[in-house]
Every structure is written in C-alpha cells, then in structure tokens.
Amino acid sequence: MNAISPVMLAALLAMPAAAPIPEESVAPLVSQPLPGVVGKRFTAAVVTFPPGARAAPHRHGAAFLYAYVLEGSIQSRIEGEPVRSYRVGQGWTEQPGAHHLLTANASAVRPARLLVTFVSDDGAPLKTSDPRR
C-alpha cells in the first residue's frame, strides 16, 4: 500500500473546497387574483441564473407555467422528456404536477434570465424543491 507523502498531504489540505453551484434568484413582478376565475392567481417573475447556476429539481404543484428566455441560454428537462436547450426569444410550458429535473444556465460565463408566468391555486406555493439527498 502506498503512503501519501507529507508534501502531497500538505498540498491536498491546501486545496480550496469545491465551490458550491450557484442558484437562481427570483424577482417577483406581479401577483393577483385571476379575474373571473375564483380561487386562481396569475403570477409573473424574472428568474436570473448567474453563470453556471442551476435550480434544484422541483415541482410547481398544480400550477401551469410558461417560461420565456430574456437573456442567455437555458437547459431544461422535465421527467420523461429529453434535455432541451432554449435561447433568447424561445419558451416552454409546464403542465401542473410536472417534475422539473434540470433547469440550468447553459453558460459558465454569461448570465441567463427567464420571464416565468404562473396560473396557480390562490395561496399555493409556486415552487417546491425536491428533498436533498
């Protein structure tokens, strides 16, 4: 069995820990009852992904959503579907109950921004992250 030399051990201990993966930030724009539809709410927000950022796997409960890329490029994967890439001017919908396994900035050097709109049950959370393993 090979032993680690004191020099190698010192080098390993001096290495910085892996930086955590940055996460997205959410800036709410509007949230109001949906006129003419009792118990439903319309919400819009801008979601910003710093370079290399990704969202934890999540669901949007019973909400229907539309996401539109304002800046950069996003990779997205819904359970049961392939990974898809979206650029500025492109968007997608998510059905109620969809399991969003991947939402990530496709660039390690440029930010990405989405406009996300929801139609949800009034008072329901808009995002529930999967439990951490």
NUMARVEX-944523 format. One record per residue: y, z, x of N, C-alpha, C in turn; residue in one letter; residue number from 1. Coordinates in steps of 0.05 Angstrom, whole numbers, padded with zeros to 5 digits. Atoms other than C-alpha are relative to their C-alpha. Layout:
// residues N
REC       nv       nw       nu      cav      caw      cau       cv       cw       cu   type   seq
REC        Y        Z        X        Y        Z        X        Y        Z        X      A   NUM
...
This chain:
// residues 133
REC       nv       nw       nu      cav      caw      cau       cv       cw       cu   type   seq
REC   -00023    00000    00017    00000    00000    00000    00025    00000    00018      M     1
REC   -00025    00002   -00016    00069   -00019    00028    00020    00020   -00010      N     2
REC   -00021   -00019    00007    00122    00034    00030    00027   -00014    00001      A     3
REC   -00027    00011    00000    00195    00019    00016    00015    00013    00023      I     4
REC   -00015   -00011   -00023    00237    00027    00078    00025    00015   -00009      S     5
REC   -00024   -00014    00008    00296    00075    00077    00024   -00018   -00004      P     6
REC   -00022    00019    00002    00343    00016    00086   -00002   -00015   -00027      V     7
REC    00004    00014    00026    00313   -00021    00026    00005    00019   -00023      M     8
REC   -00005   -00019    00021    00314    00042   -00016    00030    00005   -00004      L     9
REC   -00029   -00004    00002    00388    00053    00000    00013   -00024   -00013      A    10
REC   -00011    00025    00012    00403   -00020   -00019   -00006   -00001   -00030      A    11
REC    00007    00000    00028    00366   -00013   -00085    00017    00020   -00016      L    12
REC   -00015   -00020    00013    00402    00051   -00102    00030   -00007   -00002      L    13
REC   -00029    00008    00000    00470    00020   -00085    00005   -00023   -00019      A    14
REC   -00004    00022    00018    00459   -00039   -00132    00011    00010   -00027      M    15
REC   -00011   -00009    00026    00501   -00035   -00195   -00021   -00005   -00022      P    16
REC    00017    00004    00023    00464   -00026   -00260    00007   -00025   -00015      A    17
REC   -00005    00024    00015    00457   -00087   -00303    00022    00006   -00021      A    18
REC   -00022   -00004    00020    00520   -00095   -00345   -00011   -00004   -00028      A    19
REC    00009    00004    00027    00509   -00087   -00419    00010   -00027   -00011      P    20
REC   -00008    00025    00012    00511   -00151   -00460    00023    00006   -00019      I    21
REC   -00022   -00005    00018    00579   -00154   -00494   -00007   -00007   -00029      P    22
REC    00005    00005    00028    00580   -00152   -00570    00025   -00013   -00013      E    23
REC   -00022    00013    00015    00623   -00187   -00622    00019    00021   -00011      E    24
REC   -00019   -00018    00014    00685   -00157   -00654    00008   -00014   -00026      S    25
REC   -00006    00011    00027    00706   -00166   -00727    00028    00008   -00007      V    26
REC   -00027   -00005    00010    00777   -00173   -00753    00001   -00008   -00029      A    27
REC   -00001    00007    00029    00778   -00169   -00830    00026   -00014   -00007      P    28
REC   -00024    00015    00010    00826   -00218   -00864    00006    00008   -00028      L    29
REC   -00005   -00006    00028    00817   -00205   -00938   -00026    00010   -00012      V    30
REC    00023   -00009    00016    00770   -00168   -00985    00011    00007   -00028      S    31
REC   -00010   -00004    00027    00780   -00170   -01060   -00022   -00006   -00020      Q    32
REC    00019    00007    00021    00741   -00170   -01125    00001   -00030   -00006      P    33
REC    00001    00029    00007    00717   -00240   -01143    00008   -00003   -00029      L    34
REC   -00010    00003    00028    00757   -00260   -01205   -00021   -00012   -00018      P    35
REC    00018    00011    00020    00715   -00270   -01266   -00030    00006    00004      G    36
REC    00028   -00006   -00006    00651   -00243   -01234   -00002    00030    00005      V    37
REC    00001   -00029   -00001    00641   -00169   -01249   -00020    00009    00022      V    38
REC    00018   -00011   -00020    00612   -00130   -01190   -00003   -00015    00025      G    39
REC    00002    00016   -00024    00622   -00184   -01138    00026    00000    00015      K    40
REC   -00023   -00001   -00017    00670   -00186   -01079    00000   -00023    00019      R    41
REC   -00005    00021   -00020    00699   -00241   -01034    00012    00014    00024      F    42
REC   -00010   -00012   -00025    00710   -00221   -00961    00001   -00022    00021      T    43
REC   -00002    00019   -00022    00734   -00262   -00902    00008    00016    00025      A    44
REC   -00006   -00013   -00026    00736   -00241   -00828   -00002   -00020    00022      A    45
REC    00003    00015   -00025    00745   -00271   -00759   -00017    00016    00018      V    46
REC    00018   -00013   -00018    00688   -00254   -00713    00003   -00013    00028      V    47
REC   -00005    00009   -00027    00703   -00260   -00638   -00023    00008    00018      T    48
REC    00021   -00004   -00019    00648   -00267   -00586    00011   -00004    00028      F    49
REC   -00008    00005   -00028    00670   -00255   -00514   -00020   -00017    00014      P    50
REC    00020    00015   -00015    00636   -00298   -00461   -00026    00015    00003      P    51
REC    00026   -00012   -00003    00562   -00284   -00461   -00008    00020   -00022      G    52
REC    00005   -00020    00021    00566   -00239   -00523   -00021   -00009   -00020      A    53
REC    00019    00006    00021    00512   -00235   -00576    00000    00023   -00019      R    54
REC    00003   -00020    00021    00503   -00198   -00641   -00029    00010    00000      A    55
REC    00027   -00011    00004    00444   -00152   -00652   -00013   -00014   -00024      A    56
REC    00013    00012    00024    00392   -00181   -00700    00008    00017   -00025      P    57
REC   -00011   -00013    00024    00416   -00165   -00771   -00006   -00015   -00025      H    58
REC    00001    00012    00027    00417   -00179   -00845    00027    00005   -00013      R    59
REC   -00024   -00003    00015    00474   -00187   -00894   -00006    00009   -00029      H    60
REC    00008   -00010    00026    00438   -00154   -00952   -00002   -00022   -00021      G    61
REC    00000    00019    00022    00448   -00190   -01018    00024   -00019    00001      A    62
REC   -00024    00017   -00002    00510   -00226   -00992   -00008   -00029    00006      A    63
REC    00001    00028   -00008    00516   -00302   -00989    00024   -00004    00019      F    64
REC   -00023    00004   -00019    00558   -00324   -00929    00002   -00029    00010      L    65
REC   -00006    00026   -00014    00590   -00385   -00897    00014    00007    00025      Y    66
REC   -00013   -00004   -00026    00607   -00385   -00823    00010   -00027    00010      A    67
REC   -00014    00024   -00010    00655   -00436   -00792    00010    00005    00028      Y    68
REC   -00008   -00004   -00028    00666   -00444   -00717    00029   -00008    00004      V    69
REC   -00028    00005   -00006    00740   -00438   -00699    00005   -00007    00029      L    70
REC   -00003    00003   -00028    00732   -00437   -00624   -00027    00003    00014      E    71
REC    00024   -00003   -00016    00676   -00447   -00573   -00024   -00012   -00013      G    72
REC    00026    00009    00010    00603   -00456   -00589   -00018    00024   -00005      S    73
REC    00017   -00022    00008    00553   -00411   -00623   -00029   -00009   -00003      I    74
REC    00028    00005    00005    00477   -00409   -00622   -00009    00019   -00022      Q    75
REC    00008   -00016    00023    00445   -00384   -00685   -00029   -00005   -00007      S    76
REC    00028    00004    00009    00374   -00372   -00710   -00005    00020   -00023      R    77
REC    00009   -00015    00023    00352   -00349   -00778   -00031    00001    00001      I    78
REC    00029   -00003   -00001    00280   -00323   -00784   -00013   -00024   -00015      E    79
REC    00015    00023    00011    00232   -00381   -00797    00013   -00027    00005      G    80
REC   -00014    00025   -00006    00281   -00433   -00771    00004   -00002    00030      E    81
REC   -00005    00003   -00029    00295   -00462   -00702    00028    00009    00008      P    82
REC   -00027   -00006   -00010    00354   -00443   -00658    00017   -00025   -00004      V    83
REC   -00019    00022    00004    00414   -00485   -00676    00026    00007    00014      R    84
REC   -00026   -00003   -00014    00480   -00496   -00639    00022   -00012   -00018      S    85
REC   -00023    00009    00016    00547   -00503   -00674    00025    00001    00017      Y    86
REC   -00025    00003   -00015    00613   -00527   -00644    00024    00002   -00019      R    87
REC   -00025   -00001    00016    00685   -00524   -00668   -00001   -00020   -00023      V    88
REC   -00001    00017    00024    00691   -00552   -00738   -00027   -00001   -00015      G    89
REC    00026   -00001    00013    00617   -00540   -00755   -00004    00027   -00012      Q    90
REC    00006   -00026    00013    00589   -00486   -00800   -00027    00000   -00012      G    91
REC    00026   -00003    00013    00528   -00460   -00836    00002    00021   -00022      W    92
REC    00002   -00021    00021    00508   -00418   -00896   -00024    00017    00006      T    93
REC    00023   -00018   -00001    00461   -00359   -00900   -00004    00011   -00028      E    94
REC    00008   -00009    00026    00424   -00341   -00963   -00003    00030   -00001      Q    95
REC    00004   -00029    00002    00421   -00270   -00989   -00028    00008    00011      P    96
REC    00025   -00010   -00011    00368   -00230   -00952   -00009   -00013    00026      G    97
REC    00008    00013   -00024    00365   -00277   -00892    00000    00019    00024      A    98
REC    00002   -00016   -00024    00344   -00245   -00826    00011   -00016    00023      H    99
REC   -00014    00015   -00021    00393   -00268   -00772   -00010    00011    00027      H   100
REC    00012   -00009   -00025    00354   -00262   -00707    00017   -00005    00025      L   101
REC   -00017    00007   -00023    00404   -00295   -00660    00027   -00009   -00009      L   102
REC   -00027    00010    00002    00479   -00302   -00661    00013    00005    00027      T   103
REC   -00010   -00004   -00028    00507   -00314   -00591    00020   -00021    00008      A   104
REC   -00019    00019   -00013    00565   -00345   -00554   -00017   -00017    00019      N   105
REC    00015    00018   -00017    00534   -00406   -00521    00012   -00003    00028      A   106
REC   -00013    00002   -00026    00583   -00400   -00463    00001    00028    00014      S   107
REC   -00003   -00024   -00016    00583   -00349   -00407    00029    00004    00011      A   108
REC   -00027   -00001   -00011    00656   -00364   -00390    00023   -00003   -00021      V   109
REC   -00021    00004    00020    00693   -00381   -00455   -00006    00016   -00025      R   110
REC    00005   -00015    00025    00702   -00340   -00519   -00008   -00020   -00022      P   111
REC    00006    00016    00024    00678   -00364   -00587    00010    00017   -00024      A   112
REC   -00009   -00014    00024    00707   -00347   -00656   -00010   -00014   -00024      R   113
REC    00010    00009    00026    00680   -00354   -00726    00018    00010   -00022      L   114
REC   -00011   -00010    00025    00712   -00350   -00794   -00025    00003   -00018      L   115
REC    00024   -00005    00017    00659   -00317   -00838    00010    00010   -00027      V   116
REC   -00007   -00008    00027    00665   -00312   -00913   -00025    00010   -00014      T   117
REC    00023   -00012    00014    00620   -00270   -00958    00006    00002   -00030      F   118
REC    00000   -00008    00028    00605   -00264   -01032   -00022    00021   -00001      V   119
REC    00019   -00022   -00002    00573   -00196   -01038    00002    00018   -00025      S   120
REC   -00002   -00020    00021    00559   -00139   -01086    00023    00019    00008      D   121
REC   -00023   -00018   -00005    00621   -00095   -01092   -00011    00026    00011      D   122
REC    00008   -00025   -00013    00613   -00036   -01045   -00023   -00001    00018      G   123
REC    00024    00003   -00018    00552   -00062   -01008    00009   -00005    00029      A   124
REC   -00006    00007   -00028    00552   -00064   -00932   -00004   -00030    00005      P   125
REC    00002    00029   -00005    00564   -00134   -00905   -00019   -00007    00023      L   126
REC    00018    00005   -00023    00520   -00126   -00843   -00016    00025    00005      K   127
REC    00017   -00022   -00007    00461   -00082   -00827   -00016   -00010    00024      T   128
REC    00015    00008   -00025    00435   -00087   -00755   -00028    00011   -00002      S   129
REC    00028   -00010   -00002    00360   -00081   -00743    00000    00026    00016      D   130
REC    00002   -00024   -00017    00339   -00014   -00715   -00006   -00008    00029      P   131
REC    00005    00005   -00029    00340   -00012   -00639   -00029    00008    00007      R   132
REC    00028   -00007   -00008    00270   -00013   -00608   -00001    00015    00026      R   133
